[in-house]
Amino acid sequence: MGSDSRTPEQVLREDYLALPPGAMVGFETQYDGCDVENPGAYQITATYSAQDLNVGKVRQVAGKADQIVTGQLHSTPATFRVH
């Protein structure tokens, strides 16, 4: 993959979403990755991976560069029971 020719300002505008304190972005889907055959309690956790290749470029122009999310964020595990 080649380098991104967009300006830092353009990358920030097109690839990032600024959220004010207390705001949230939601995502909902149905997971069909496995069949649970045995009764019992199970946990599921969501993980968000911030893997943008242009993070260094964007930090140059972001108003609060230290607030750009990098790495991984994990949700609190949700527990459910299969009967």
C-alpha positions in Angstrom: 0.0 0.0 0.0 1.4 3.4 -1.0 1.6 6.5 1.1 -1.4 8.6 1.6 -1.2 11.8 -0.5 -3.9 13.7 1.4 -3.0 16.6 3.6 -3.0 16.2 7.3 -6.1 18.5 7.5 -7.9 16.3 4.9 -7.1 13.1 6.8 -8.3 14.6 10.0 -11.5 15.7 8.4 -12.2 12.5 6.5 -10.9 9.7 8.8 -11.6 11.0 12.3 -14.7 11.9 14.3 -14.4 14.5 17.1 -16.6 13.6 20.1 -17.5 16.1 22.8 -17.3 14.8 26.4 -20.1 12.4 27.2 -20.9 11.7 23.5 -20.8 8.2 22.1 -20.8 6.4 18.8 -22.7 3.1 18.6 -22.4 0.0 16.5 -24.9 -2.8 16.5 -24.5 -6.2 14.8 -25.5 -9.8 15.2 -22.5 -12.2 15.8 -22.9 -15.5 14.0 -19.3 -16.7 14.6 -20.0 -19.7 16.8 -22.7 -22.0 18.1 -23.2 -22.3 21.8 -24.1 -25.9 22.5 -23.6 -26.2 26.3 -25.8 -24.5 28.9 -24.0 -22.0 31.2 -22.9 -18.4 31.7 -20.8 -16.8 28.9 -19.1 -13.4 28.5 -18.6 -11.3 25.4 -16.4 -8.2 25.1 -16.2 -5.7 22.3 -12.8 -4.4 21.2 -12.1 -1.3 19.1 -8.7 -1.2 17.4 -7.6 2.3 16.4 -5.0 1.4 13.7 -4.9 4.5 11.5 -1.7 4.7 9.5 -1.8 8.5 9.4 -1.8 9.1 13.2 1.6 10.9 13.1 0.5 13.1 10.3 -2.8 14.0 12.0 -1.3 14.8 15.3 0.5 17.8 13.7 -2.8 19.6 13.0 -5.2 18.2 15.6 -6.3 20.8 18.1 -5.9 18.4 21.0 -3.4 15.9 19.6 -3.2 14.0 22.9 -6.9 13.1 22.6 -6.5 11.1 19.4 -7.3 7.5 20.2 -4.6 4.9 19.4 -4.2 1.3 20.4 -7.2 -0.8 21.6 -10.2 0.0 23.8 -12.2 -2.8 25.4 -15.8 -2.8 26.6 -16.9 -4.0 29.9 -17.7 -7.7 29.5 -21.4 -8.5 29.1 -22.5 -11.8 30.7 -25.4 -13.9 29.3 -26.8 -17.3 30.2 -27.7 -20.1 27.8 -30.3 -22.6 29.1 
